[in-house]
Amino acid sequence: MERRLRFQLESTFFGLTTTNAPQVRINLFNIIHQIIFHGKGGYDFNTIYNMPLWLRGYTYNEMKKFYDGEKKASENATKGHNGSKTLVDSSGKVNTPDFVAASKAYKGKKSTK
């Protein structure tokens, strides 16, 4: 039984079908948004949309590497020196036992002034 295609788009020769086209479009606009947002005003929509695919992918991957590295450095900085714990966690709640211990240690220090 021969099956006739209603639309040219149904052909999977190019890899784009009516079932995956919406997701491909969402991914495209997600990448465009990420480049524009994290580009901090350096890019506009038309520039990114009309950018060659290889250049858009390269730009996106370089920005992702940069911001992932920045995030990792920030996380390492919030851990404190020598692996010490922070007194306030990422949600803003005070770690009470550590806070009490730190305040006792601080009260025990004499002022050198």
For each residue, the residues with C-beta under 8 A, 3 or more apart:
1:
2:
3:
4:
5: 8 10 11
6: 10
7: 10 18
8: 5 11
9: 16 17 18 21
10: 5 6 7 17 18
11: 5 8 14
12: 15 17
13:
14: 11
15: 12
16: 9 20 21 24
17: 9 10 12 20 21
18: 7 9 10 21
19:
20: 16 17 23 24
21: 9 16 17 18 24 25
22: 25 26
23: 20 26 27
24: 16 20 21 27 28
25: 21 22 28 29
26: 22 23 29 30
27: 23 24 30 31
28: 24 25 31 32
29: 25 26 32 33
30: 26 27 33 34
31: 27 28 34 35 56 57 60
32: 28 29 35 36 45 48 49 56
33: 29 30 36 37
34: 30 31 37 38 60 63 64
35: 31 32 38 39 43 48 56 59 60 63
36: 32 33 39 43 44 45 48
37: 33 34
38: 34 35 63 67
39: 35 36 42 43 63
40:
41:
42: 39
43: 35 36 39 47 48
44: 36 47 48
45: 32 36 48 49
46: 49 50
47: 43 44 50 51
48: 32 35 36 43 44 45 51 56 59
49: 32 45 46
50: 46 47
51: 47 48 55 56 59
52: 55 56
53: 56 57
54: 57 58
55: 51 52 58 59
56: 31 32 35 48 51 52 53 59 60
57: 31 53 54 60 61
58: 54 55 61 62
59: 35 48 51 55 56 62 63
60: 31 34 35 56 57 63 64
61: 57 58 64 65
62: 58 59 65 66
63: 34 35 38 39 59 60 66 67
64: 34 60 61 67 68
65: 61 62 68 69
66: 62 63 69 70
67: 38 63 64 70 71
68: 64 65 71 72
69: 65 66 72 73
70: 66 67 73 74
71: 67 68 74 75
72: 68 69 75 76
73: 69 70 76 77
74: 70 71 77 78
75: 71 72 78 79
76: 72 73 79
77: 73 74
78: 74 75 86 90
79: 75 76 83 84 85 86
80: 83 84 85 86
81: 84
82:
83: 79 80
84: 79 80 81
85: 79 80 95 98
86: 78 79 80 89 95 98
87: 94 95 98 99 102
88: 92 93 94 95
89: 86 92 93 95
90: 78
91:
92: 88 89
93: 88 89
94: 87 88 99
95: 85 86 87 88 89 98 99
96: 99 100
97: 100 101
98: 85 86 87 95 101 102
99: 87 94 95 96 102 103
100: 96 97 103 104
101: 97 98 104 105
102: 87 98 99 105 106
103: 99 100 106 107
104: 100 101 107 108
105: 101 102 108 109
106: 102 103 109
107: 103 104
108: 104 105
109: 105 106
110:
111:
112:
113:
